[in-house]
Amino acid sequence: MKIANIKASLHRHEIDLPGIGASIETRMFVFVEIETEDGRKGMGCTGSFLPWAVMPCIEQHIFPLIKGKDVRHTEAIHHAVWKQLNNRAYTGVISNALSAIDIACWDLRGKAENQSIAELLGGFSNEAYTYATFGYPFFDEQQIADYAKKFLADGHTMLKMVVGGEPTRTWKDDVRRVRAARDAIGPDVDLMIDANCWFDPHDAFMLAKGVEDCNLKWFEEPIQQNDARALADLRSRVQVPIAAGQMEGHRWRYRELVTHHAVDVLQPNVLYNGGYTEALKVAHMAQAFNLPMANGGGWPIFNMHILAGVMNGGPVEFHYGMWMTGKHFFDGTPDPINGKMRIPDRPGLGFTPNYDALRDGRVKDPEASRLKNRDAHGYLLREAIPSLA
């Protein structure tokens, strides 16, 4: 199954939140499709970061280098990219581009061998635990409480909320928001918080100390730049477990988090860290240090395979916006049911592209991809949501 062609395109979806109705979140992703010389097709994705650089990286740099290689030879493909395009271990654009290509290669291999990617990665389980990310940064205390109850009523058993991200709020406001969520769901439901690298070390410490009695499952990416040294210092001073890793581009950055004792939970995301080939290396490294893994950064329909495939896989993140985006653009994607999801019994990724939706949602003009009135994560800014004023 030799690579004959690779195409990359950008797609956009607007997310309406029940009870608000307005498009409060924009999700974009780069869709990649590999076609082999014998006419087979496999797909992959990466997120919205620098898409106008990622797409030419895929089509103009990586494709000419790996054209004619067998999609099953992922080590050879990665070696060629590392050796000839990335011998200084850059992350960002090239890691994202390689991730999408690698996912498509594993999709093709799974289809050829009539196995799911989870089976190919180790086949530890055909299901995984799930958690729902429900708490947008612009939610106030009452909205946090209301939506926490709503998601519990919908059958979710673990919940995550965003802290930070609002320039007009302080860590003290987030302490109140976290307490409102905990009070709403009771003491026994797992609750996580995610700062998306928002805080400096001091404010991350103050927030963590302020919510230590809330029995949090983890505090995700609390400190700017995922500074391994600062994370390790924070972890040694607070009782809240620390999680990080969704945007790290390769195994060496994960090694830094591990050897600095910076995290309790490691969070590779196959859309950004080199795909399944690199994520499997991270999983095995984590096993050697007795570290569990979980999904951070959303896109559950892709990350479910690595977390179900390995023995130290943890819960899959059903971030509401990315969950709805996956359901819109792909057919046959699984949903969480009572805190668990099953890997589809179809080969490869287990779902298929909805080409009509992909066509309708395609973004061809860079101007159309600008997130006006949005933060870096695609969330509508609070002042742009009249119903939340």
Secondary structure, DSSP 8 states (H G I E B T S, - for coil): -BEEEEEEEEEEEEEE-TTT-SEEEEEEEEEEEEEETTS-EEEEEE-SSSHHHHHHIIIIIIHHHHTT-BTT-HHHHHHHHHHHH-TT---THHHHHHHHHHHHHHHHHHHHHT-BHHHHTT---SEEEEEEEEE-TT--HHHHHHHHHHHHHTT--EEEEE-S--TT--HHHHHHHHHHHHHHH-SSSEEEEE-TT-B-HHHHHHHHHHTGGG--SEEES-BGGG-HHHHHHHHHH-SS-EEE-TT--SHHHHHHHHHTT--SEE---TTTTTHHHHHHHHHHHHHHTT--B---SS-HHHHHHHHHHSTT---EEEEHHHHHHHHHHEES----BTTEEE--SSSBTS-EE-HHHHHHTEE--GGGG--TTB-TTSBB-GGG-GGG-
